[in-house]
Amino acid sequence: MAQSWKLQSLYHTVVNVRALDESVAFYKLLGFDVLNDRRKVEWPDFVATIFGMKRAKGRGVLMVLPSDPHGPMIDLIEWVEPRAEFPDPGRAAEQVPRIIAFRTEGVHAAWAELTAKGVRFCRDVFVPEEDLGLVGSCCCYDPNGNLIELIELQPGVRHSRANEALLKQA
């Protein structure tokens, strides 16, 4: 029997934030634009039922990359009720990270510019020794402790060639 439904594309990712204005400013630094500002919208009660919650109140801003206006969006939400929990920045090296990865053009320039603007990175740009199909990759922290990976692939490469490199070592 033929399947009567299918996923079409990634629509948006919810990013829980401590302070909405600070997070909007950070994602603007990365190049996002505000698509829909819902900071003053009162959430109707049915929102909680959609997410399987008893109560859900918050403020949000939907953002999009101008270079990909029909691509996936980032939905920044500051949860008012219940309050979201966030990782302890002092224990980041001991905790499993939440990661959002962005395919990036000019990863070395992005690292330099964002570092100059005070964005905290885990390290400088990683450039692999093996031919993984990567130009480079680096991770910075958003204001909420999420890791933002900026990854630049070689032209024509869809994803890293990590599997091929690991098989050669085996």
C-alpha positions as CSV (number, residue, x, y, z in Angstrom):
1,M,0.0,0.0,0.0
2,A,1.3,3.4,-0.9
3,Q,2.1,5.8,1.9
4,S,-0.4,8.7,2.1
5,W,1.9,11.2,3.6
6,K,5.6,12.3,3.6
7,L,7.8,14.9,5.3
8,Q,8.6,17.8,2.9
9,S,11.4,19.7,4.7
10,L,12.6,20.9,8.0
11,Y,10.3,23.8,8.9
12,H,11.8,25.3,12.1
13,T,13.8,24.5,15.1
14,V,12.8,25.9,18.5
15,V,15.7,27.3,20.5
16,N,14.9,27.8,24.2
17,V,16.4,31.1,25.4
18,R,17.0,32.8,28.7
19,A,16.7,36.4,27.5
20,L,14.9,36.8,24.2
21,D,16.4,40.2,23.2
22,E,19.9,39.0,23.9
23,S,19.3,35.9,21.8
24,V,17.8,37.9,18.9
25,A,20.9,40.1,18.8
26,F,23.2,37.0,18.8
27,Y,21.3,35.4,15.9
28,K,21.3,38.7,14.0
29,L,25.1,38.6,14.4
30,L,25.0,35.2,12.6
31,G,23.0,36.8,9.7
32,F,19.4,35.9,10.6
33,D,16.6,38.4,10.1
34,V,13.4,38.7,12.2
35,L,10.5,37.2,10.2
36,N,7.8,37.3,12.8
37,D,8.1,39.1,16.2
38,R,5.8,37.5,18.8
39,R,7.3,39.1,21.9
40,K,3.9,40.7,22.9
41,V,1.6,37.9,21.8
42,E,-0.5,36.2,24.6
43,W,-0.3,32.4,23.9
44,P,-3.8,30.8,23.8
45,D,-4.4,27.8,26.1
46,F,-4.4,25.3,23.1
47,V,-0.6,25.9,22.7
48,A,0.1,23.8,25.8
49,T,-2.0,20.9,24.4
50,I,0.0,20.9,21.1
51,F,3.2,20.2,23.1
52,G,1.6,17.9,25.6
53,M,2.1,20.4,28.5
54,K,-0.2,21.5,31.3
55,R,0.6,25.1,30.7
56,A,2.7,26.9,28.1
57,K,3.3,30.7,28.0
58,G,6.2,32.4,26.4
59,R,7.5,35.1,24.1
60,G,9.0,34.3,20.7
61,V,10.7,35.6,17.6
62,L,10.8,33.6,14.4
63,M,14.0,34.2,12.4
64,V,15.2,33.3,8.9
65,L,18.4,33.5,6.8
66,P,17.9,36.0,4.0
67,S,20.0,33.8,1.7
68,D,17.5,30.9,2.3
69,P,14.0,32.6,2.7
70,H,12.1,29.4,2.2
71,G,14.5,27.3,4.3
72,P,14.3,26.2,7.9
73,M,13.7,28.9,10.5
74,I,14.9,29.4,14.0
75,D,12.1,30.0,16.5
76,L,13.6,31.6,19.6
77,I,11.3,31.1,22.6
78,E,11.7,32.5,26.1
79,W,9.4,30.3,28.2
80,V,7.6,32.3,30.9
81,E,5.6,29.3,32.2
82,P,7.1,26.9,32.8
83,R,10.6,28.3,32.9
84,A,13.1,26.5,30.7
85,E,16.3,25.0,32.3
86,F,19.7,25.7,30.9
87,P,23.1,24.1,31.2
88,D,25.6,25.5,33.7
89,P,28.2,27.4,31.6
90,G,30.9,26.6,34.2
91,R,30.3,22.8,33.5
92,A,30.1,23.0,29.7
93,A,33.0,20.5,29.2
94,E,31.2,17.9,31.4
95,Q,27.8,18.2,29.8
96,V,26.3,16.8,26.6
97,P,25.9,19.8,24.3
98,R,22.9,20.9,22.4
99,I,24.2,21.7,18.9
100,I,22.8,23.5,15.9
101,A,25.0,23.3,12.8
102,F,25.0,25.8,10.0
103,R,26.7,25.3,6.6
104,T,28.8,28.3,6.3
105,E,30.7,30.1,3.6
106,G,34.0,31.7,4.7
107,V,34.2,29.8,8.1
108,H,37.7,31.3,8.9
109,A,36.4,34.9,8.3
110,A,33.3,34.1,10.4
111,W,35.4,32.9,13.3
112,A,37.6,36.0,13.1
113,E,34.7,38.5,12.8
114,L,32.6,36.9,15.5
115,T,35.6,36.5,17.9
116,A,36.3,40.2,17.4
117,K,32.7,40.9,18.4
118,G,33.1,39.0,21.7
119,V,31.5,35.7,20.7
120,R,33.0,32.8,22.7
121,F,34.3,29.8,20.7
122,C,35.4,26.4,22.0
123,R,38.6,26.7,19.9
124,D,39.9,28.2,16.7
125,V,38.8,26.7,13.3
126,F,39.4,23.0,13.1
127,V,41.0,22.1,9.7
128,P,41.3,18.3,9.3
129,E,44.5,16.6,8.2
130,E,42.6,13.9,6.3
131,D,40.5,14.7,3.2
132,L,37.1,14.8,5.0
133,G,35.6,17.2,2.5
134,L,35.8,20.0,5.1
135,V,37.3,23.4,4.6
136,G,36.9,23.9,8.4
137,S,34.6,23.8,11.4
138,C,34.3,25.7,14.6
139,C,31.8,25.9,17.5
140,C,30.7,29.0,19.5
141,Y,28.2,29.4,22.3
142,D,24.9,31.2,21.9
143,P,23.7,33.2,25.0
144,N,21.8,30.1,26.2
145,G,24.7,27.6,26.2
146,N,23.8,26.0,22.9
147,L,26.7,25.2,20.7
148,I,26.5,26.7,17.2
149,E,28.6,24.8,14.7
150,L,29.8,26.7,11.7
151,I,31.0,24.2,9.1
152,E,32.3,24.9,5.6
153,L,32.4,22.0,3.2
154,Q,34.5,21.8,0.0
155,P,32.6,22.7,-3.2
156,G,30.3,19.9,-4.3
157,V,30.4,18.0,-1.0
158,R,27.0,17.4,0.8
159,H,28.5,16.1,4.1
160,S,31.8,15.2,5.6
161,R,33.6,12.1,4.4
162,A,34.2,10.9,8.0
163,N,33.0,7.4,7.3
164,E,35.5,6.9,4.4
165,A,38.4,8.2,6.6
166,L,37.5,5.9,9.5
167,L,37.2,2.9,7.1
168,K,40.7,3.6,5.7
169,Q,42.1,3.6,9.3
170,A,40.5,0.3,10.2
